[in-house]
Amino acid sequence: MCGIVGAVGTTDVVGVLVQGLQRLEYRGYDSCGLAVHQGAPLADAAGRMAPVEAAARGLARARSTARVAELRAQVQAEGLRAATGIAHTRWATHGAPTTANAHPHVSHGPGVRAGERPARVALVHNGIIENHEALRAELQARGYVFESQTDTEVIAHLIDSLYDGDLLEAVRAATARLHGAYAIAVLHHDEPQRLVGARAGSPLVLGLGTAADGPAAHYVASDALALAGVTDRIVFLAEGDLVDVALGRYRIVGADGRALDSAARPVRTVQVGSQDVALGPYRHYMQKEIFEQPRALADTLEGVAGIVPELFDDHGIRSRAAWRVFAEIDRVLILACGTSHYAGCVARYWLEAIAGVPTVVEIASEYRYRTSVADPRTLVVVVSQSGETADTLAALRHAQALGMRQTLAICNVATSAMVRECELAYVTRAGAEIGVASTKAFTTQLAALFLLTLVLAQAKGRLTAEDEARHLRALRHLPAALQAVLALEPQVIRWAEDFAGKEHALFLGRGPHYPIALEGALKLKEISYIHAEGYPAGELKHGPLALVTGAMPVVTVAPNDALLEKLKSNMQEVRARGGVLYVLADADTRIASGEGLHVIRMPEHYGDLSPILHAVPLQLLAYHTACLRGTDVDKPRNLAKSVTVE
């Protein structure tokens, strides 16, 4: 969940490090920092190498508990310049968000406190080290002094204790003793133009620079997004890999120390342009991403000319595997977390009603910690925006270990671990999503899951040519339908003015709109900090109705479907107790505004795809309520975007 950037070059890399952190800040913003090695010569504007001053030949560090912008000002004020460095933005796990706990962490050697002599090792880390307490006790017994509460500092001291002139070998020996998940980047005082990275359970990529004159600069990062505008030549490191980066060269080795060639770890061109992360005219990334949904859906559905299994066969690359998989499966298991889990819950209604395939949706973080009954004729579907979600990846691997080998990833990142580890994949094209509260990733996941439903319906002989044509027309019309929903924003803002002063809210839905109610409640609580809960409307009388008063708004998703009349009865239960209703109603539902009843009319009833449309005004409601309450919309407290730790 934290962000890592590192670089080795001949010119000043501090600006690249800070810029990379700003692009990764959505992954963690409890604190940030960088460490640079000032022992390497720096090229001036004319390419001439400036001599290194004797007083500035070691590791220098800057850290802040403010945002990356403050760190930038700090390093500029201190005049930090260097050709080699590492940087980090943190989501706190072990230890509070304090300067002492901020990365990079350093080791000065046994028996030495900070400030008594220059640091020998500097390190940044994403992940959790599960055996840190035992390692800490061992290192303390050997004289190492700990300055922080973090598990990360253990790694820095462990590498120092194992260092014998070769940083790569020290890192390899240290990682062999770590239990848990990590992506690390390490510098050593004695090797000024060298950086070593390693990964297990947390992502890390290598970025290759080009050089017009002299050796090329090379980079490491926890996400290729950090290197947008710097390089698009990316090597994705695999589980257990170590990367040795020096001036103008790099080497990748496995955990056993054997070198891996370019065939094993190919260089890929990854198009992540600066425009993808530019805010443009919008106030926040979340607002930008809400309004990008028509385009994101159009891109995700681009080229879908018919409902065929190859849609999930990596665009036909994987030798017709999808035909075999869809023919063999009898049921579906969806594994996901958070918003992606709610997308899976909507898909369950589609898969069972349209395709006739029994479907179970599991919270990935719970699935592998219970005894479950494996069925090899199950299609395991993992859903994730980043494709690096630790709990979902672990659940996928657990299902595979149980013998369920038919796997499909629905993901927004084509190069992610999840896509690489699944037999089949559908890559959505939402584009970079920076706001922590997911919006366009959610609606594009729903579109992909609806396509999966139709493909399985076809495989089971339940999709007629007429049905296929009707569904394709509806899918193609989705971007235009969403534009009409976005035009409701002024009415949603009026609702937000009511919500801004509240501390609790209920969200109600029935059928496939119940998960949309859950998602609406999640959005509101994530960014406005209003306590909100989603319920099936029929469950009101089984407990939640006790909470209903005029002080608790009740949001109701009211499409014109088979459950409408029952939903109206549930709404009357709220009104009879003095509750105030806020209803998203289809035009033909005959629900009119009145005392204690506020109605926004949706532009059209959208049948099976109605949940996608109803999600959008709930996103707008959360966004504008948060703006009115003055919260940090894109970076809500205690949260981060890509959850790469358990």
N, C-alpha and C positions, 0 to 999 in steps of 0.2 A: 504494500500500500504506500510505501515511501517511494521517493524518486531518487535515482542515482544518475549522475553524469560524470564522466572522466575524460581526460584528453592528454595526449602527448604530442607536442609539435615543436616548432622552432620560433613561432611568434607567440605573443601574449594570449593565453587561453582563458583568462579570467572572465572576459565578456561572454565567451561561448558557454562557460560553466553556468554563469548566472542566467543567461538567456534560456539555457536548457532547463534550469530549475523553475523558471517562470512558466514554461510549458508543462512541467510536471507537477506544479504546485497543487493542482486539483487532487493529486494522489496522496497528499499529506501536507499539512500546513501548521503543525503544532510548533515547529522550529525549523531552522535551516542553517546551513553552514558550508564552508569549503576549506580545503587544505591544499596548498600549493608547494611545489618543490622549487626553491629559488637557486638551486645549484647548477642549473643548466643555462647555457648562454641564450640570450634572446636576440632575435633578428630585429633590426630597426626597419623603418619604412622603405629604405633602399635595399634591404636584404642583407645588410652588414651585421655580423654577429658582435654584439656588445659583450665586453668582458664581465665576468661575474665578480661582484664585490665580495671580499672575504667575509664581511659581516652578514651577508645575506645568502648563505649557501645551503641552508637547511630547510626544514619544513616550517611553514607559517600557516596559521589557522585563524579563521574568523567565523563566529557563530552568532545566531540571533534567535530570540523567541518571537520576533515579529515576522512579518511576511518577507518574501524574497526581495521586494522593492527596498526594504530597509537594509537588507544584507548588501544589496548593490551599493547603496549610499555609504555603508560602512567600509567596504573594500576600496571604494574610490577615495574616501577620506584618508584611509591608511596607505594608499598608493600601492596596493598589492598588485604585482605583475609577475607572471611566471609562464614558462612554456609547458609545464606539466602540472596537473592538478586533478582533484576529485571534489565532488560537491554532492549535497544531499538535502532533500526536504522531507521532514519526518511526520509520520503519524504515530503517536506515542503508544507503545505497548508496555515495556518495562520502564517504569519511572515517569514522573510527571513531566510536562512540557517546560523544562527549565534549561538554562544555558549549559549547566553541567551535564545534562542528559542529551544535549543536542549533538548531532554528528557534524563533522568527523570526530571519531575517538582516536586517541593516541596512546602509545606506550613509550615511556622513557627508560624502560629497563627495570630490573629488580632493585628494590630499595630506593627508588628515586621518585620524588614527587614532582608534579607539574611546576615548571619554572626553575627547577634546580639544574637542569641541563636540557639541551635540545631534544625534541622528540625523535625517536628512532623509527617508529611506525605510525602511519596515519591510515585510517580505515573508515569506509562507509558501508552500511549494511541494511538490507531490506529482508525481513523475515523474522523468525523466532527461533532461538537456540534452546532446545528443551532441556539439555543437560548443562546449562550455564552455571547452576549452583555448584555442582560437583567440580566443574572446571575452575570456578572462582576460588573455591576452597583450596584446591591444589596449587593454583598460582599464588594465592596469598601466602601459603606455606613456603613458597619459593621466594618470597620477598616482594612480590608485585603489589603496588599500592593502587587501589581503585578510587577513582574520583567521581564515579557516576553510579546510578542504580540500574544501568542498562545491561542486557545480555550481550550487547555489541562490544563493550569494552573488553569482555573476556576474550573475544577473537583477536583483538589487537595485541593483548599481552601474550596470548598463546602463540601467535606468529612470531613475536619478538623472541620468545623463549626457544623457538625452533629454528631461528634464522642462523645460517652458517655461510653467508656470502652469496646465496642465491634465493631471491625473493620468491620465484615460482616454486621452488622445492619447499620452502617454508610454508607457503600457502597451501600447497598440496598436502603436506603432512598435517597441517592444522585442520583443514576441512575433513580429513579422514577421521578426525576425532569429534566432529560436530554431529549432534543429533537434532533434526528439525529441518527448518527451511531457511535458505539464505541466498542472497545475491550480494556479493561484496566486490569492492574495488579498493586496492591497497597500494600505498606508496612506502618506500623505505629511504631513510636518510642517506644511505650509502650508494643508492642507485638513482641518480637524479633524472634520468631520461627513461624511466621504466614504470609501468603500471601493470599490476596483475589483478585480474578479475576471476571470479568463480561463481557458479550457480548450482543450486539444487533446490527445487521446489518453488523458487521465485525467478521471474524472468530477467534475462540480461542479454543485451545485444552488443555486437561490435560494429562500429561504423568506420568505413574506410574512406579517408580523404584522398584527394588528388593533389599533385604538386606540379606547378609550372616550373618552379625553380627549387632545387633542393629536395630533401626527404619529405614525404607526405605526412601530414598529421593524421593520427588515428584516434578513435573515440570509443568509449563504452557508455552504455545507458541502460536504464531499466525499461525503456520504451523508445522505439524509433522516432516517436513524436518529438522527443527532446532534441533530436538532431535535424529537424526540419530546417531547410535553408542552409545547413552546414554540409550534409552529405545525404545522398539517397542510396548509397551502396552499403547494404546491411548484411551481416552474417548473424543468424539466430543461433545462439548457443543452446546446446541440448543439455538434458539433465546430467549433472556430474562433470560438465566441461570446465576447464580452466583456460583463460586466455592471457597470453604474455604479450603486452604491447610495449614496443620500444620505438625509438625514433625511426620512422620509415619502414618498419616491419612489424609483423605480428606472428604469433604461433598459437595454435589451439591444441590442447592435449586433453585426453580423457583422464578420469580419476586414477587410472593405472599409470599415468605418466607417458603413455604412447601418443605420439603426434598424430593429428587427424588432418588429412589433406582436404583440398578444396572440393573434392567429390563428396566427401562425407559432410562437410560444412560449406555449402555453396554460398557465393555472394549473390544476393538478390537485390533487384532495384525496387525500392519501396517509395511510392509516390505519396509523400505527406508534405504538401506544400504549405508555405507560410499562411496562405489564404485560408486554409482549413482551421487555423487557430486564431484568426483575426476576428476581433469583436465587431468591427464594422459600426453601423449606426445604432446598435442595440446597447441597452443599459447593462445587461448581464448576458453571460453565455447561455444560461437557461432560457431566457427570452428568445435569444437567437435560435436556439435549437428547437424550441416549440414551433417557431415560424418556419423552420427548415423542413418540417415534417412532410408537406406535400412533395417537395423535391426528393427527400430521402425515400419516400415510398415509391415514387416514380422510378428512382434509380434502382431500388431493391427489386422492383418488378420488371425492370427493363429486359426485353428479350424473351419474356414469358409468352410464347405464342400458343402454347398448348399445355395441357396437364400431362406430363410424362415423367417417369422416374428419373431420367437423366438430369432433371433440375437439381437433384440432390446428389448427383454423381460427379461433383466438382466440375460441372460444365462439360461432362463427357470424357474426362481425362482418365477415369479409373476403370476402364474396361467393362463397362456395363454392370458393375457390381450392384447398382441400385435395383436392377430388375430382379436379381437373385434374392437380395435382402427383403424387398417388399413382398415377394412371393412367399417367402418362408415364414414371416413373422405372424404371430397370432394375437399379440398384445403390444402395448406401448408403455414404457416407463419413462417419465420425464423427470430429470434431475436439474434443479436450479435453486438459486437463492434470491431473496429480495424481490425486486421488480420482475426479474426474469421468472421467478417462481409464479408470480401472478399471471404472467403471459402463459405459462404452462397450464395454469388452472383454467383459463379461458379455453385453451386448446383442448382440454379434456372434454368439454361440452361438444365441441366441433367433432372431435375424433369419434366419439361414441354415437352422436346423433347422425352424422353425415357418412362416416366411413364404417360405422358398426364395429369398431375395434375397441375392446376393453382397454382402459387407460388408467394408470395410477400416476399421480404427481407427488413427488417427494421433495421435501426441503433437503438439499444436498448435504448440509452440515449435520443432519440427523441420520441420514440413510445408512451410512456405513457403520454406525455405532449401535445398530440393533440387528437381531437375527432375522434375516429375511429369506424367503423362499425363492430361489433362483429358477428361472425358466429360460432355457437357451433359445426359445422361439420368441423372445421379447426383443423389440427394438428399443434400445436405450437411447433416449434423446437428451442431450445436454444443451442447456441454453445459457448463454453468457454474452454480455457486451464485449468484454475484453478478451475472452478466451483464456484468461490466466487466473480466473477465480479459484483460489486454493481449495475451498470446500467442494466445489463442483468437479474439479479435476480429480480430487481424491475419491469422490463418489464414483466417478467414471471408472477409475482404475479398480476400485473395489468391485463394481459390477462386472468388469472384464475378468477379474480374478475368480469370480463365482461361475464363470463359464458363459456369460452373456456377451458374445462377441459381436453381435449386430449393433453397431453404434453410429449415431448421427449427431453432428455438432451444428447448432444454429448460433452463429456468432458474427460479430461486426468486424473481426480482424482476421484476414485470410491467412496470416502467417503465425497465428497464435498456437500455443501448445495444444489446445483443445481440438482445433481443426486438424493438426498434424496427427493426433493420436486416435482420431475417429475414422471408421471405415468410410463414412459418407459425410458430406458437409453441405450446408447452404449458407453462403456468406452474404449477410445483409450489407447494404451499402448506405448506412446511415451517415458515414463520414465521422470525423473525429468528434467525440462528445466530451466536452470539457466540464460542464456543470455536473456536480456530484449527483444531483437528483436526475435520474434518467428520464428522458422524454422521447426523443426520436428513436433511440435504440429500442425502446419498449414497443412502439407502434410498428416498427419494421420487423421485430421479432414476431409480433402477432400476424403480420402479413405472411411471413415465412411459414409459420405454423399452420396457417389456413391453407397454403399451398401444399404442405405435407398432408393435411387432411384430405385434400382432393386427390392427391396421388395415391394414397392408401385406399380411398373410396374406389378409384379406378382399378387398383390391383385386386380389390375384393368384388369387383363386378357391380358396384353400387353407384357408378357415375355414368349416367347416360350422356349422349352427345348434346342433348338439349340442356342438361344440367351444367355440363362443362362450359358451353357457350354462355349461359346465364352468369355463372360465377366469374368467368373471365371478363365479361362486361362490367360486372360490379368491381372487380379488382382494378381495372383500367380507369374506372371513374373515381376511385378513392382519392387521388390527389385533388381533383376538383371539389369533391365533397368536403375534404378537409379545409380547403380554402374558405368554403362557406361557413364552416364551424369557427374558424379563426376570426371571421367577421363579427362573431358574437362577443368579442373581447370587451367592448364598452359595458355590456350588461353584466359580464362577469366581474368587472371592476366594481360595480355597484354592490354586488354581493360581498366582495372582498372588504369593502368599507364596513360592512356589518361584522364580518368575521375578525377583523383586526383587533377588536377589543375583547374577544372571547378567549377562553382558556381550554375549552373542551368542545368536541364536535363528534357527531355520529354520521356515518355514511352507510346508506342502505342500497341493496340491489338484490335482484333475484336471477336465478339461472346464470347464463354466461356473463351477466352484468354484476353479479356478486363479486367476482375477482376485480372488476373495475372499481367497485366501491372500496375494496381493500387497497387498491393502488392509489385511489384518490386520498384516502386517509393517510397512507404512507407519505405521499407527497407533502401534504399539509404539515404533518409532524416533523418531517425531515428538515424543512427549510423555514417554517414559521415558528416552530417549537410549541405549537398548540397541540395539546393531547387530542388525538383523533383515533377513532376505531371504526373499522368496517364490519358490517354484519349482514347475513342474509335477512331480508326484511321479515320473513316469517318467524325469525328467532326473537324478535322484539319482545314478545309476551313471555319469553322464557328467561327473562332476566334484565336485559338492557333497558327495557321500558322504565325501570325504577329510576334511571338516571335522567329521564327526560323532563326538562323544565323549559321555561321561556328563555333561560340563559344559555341553553345548549342547542345550537343550530343542528338540524337534521337534514343532511343532503341526501336526496333520493334520485337514483338513476331510473328513469321511467320510459323505456321504449314501448312502442305499440306491439307487444308480442303476446304470446298465449298466457303469460302470467300477469298481464296488466291489471285485470280486475282484482286479483288477489293482492297485488301491490297497492291498489287504491284503498283496500280495506286496512292494510298495514299503515298507510298514511293517516287514515281516520283515527287509528289508535293513538298516533302521535298528537294529532290536533285535539283529541278529547282530553289529553293530559296537559294542554297548554303549550305544547311544543311548537316551534317555528320551523316550517318546512322550506327547503330550497330545492326545487325540483327541475331536473333536466328532462324535459318531456318532448316526445315526438309530436309533430303538429296535429296529428289526428287522434290524440289520446283523450281529448275533451277534459283536460285539466287546466283550470283557469286560475289566475292569480286572485288573491283575496286576503282577508285578514289572517295573518300568520301563515300565508302561503305565497311564496315567491316562485315564479315559473320563468324559466328560459326555454324557449321553443327551439328545438333542433331543426335544421333546415329540411331534413327529409328522414324518413325511416329507411334504414339501410340493411334490413334483414339480418342474415348471419354475420355480416361484418359490422353491425351496429356497435359492438364493444369498442372497436378502434376509434370510431367517431366520438363516442361518449367519454373516452379517456382524455381528450384534448381540453374541453372546458374545465375539467378537474385539475389539469396541469396549470391552466391559466389562473384558476382560483387560488391554488397554493402559491403561485408566483406573485400575484398582486397582493395577496394577504401578507406575505413575507416582506415585500417592499414597503408596505404601509407600516409594518412593525419594526422596520429598520434593521432586519437581520442580514447576515452575509449570505446572500442567496446562493452564489456559486460554491461557496466553501462553508457549509454549515458546521457548527461546532461538533467536535468529536467524530466526524465522519471523514471518509476519503473515498475516492472514486473506484479504484481497482483494488479489490480485496484479495491480496495475495498472501495473507496469513490466515491461519485457522482461528 
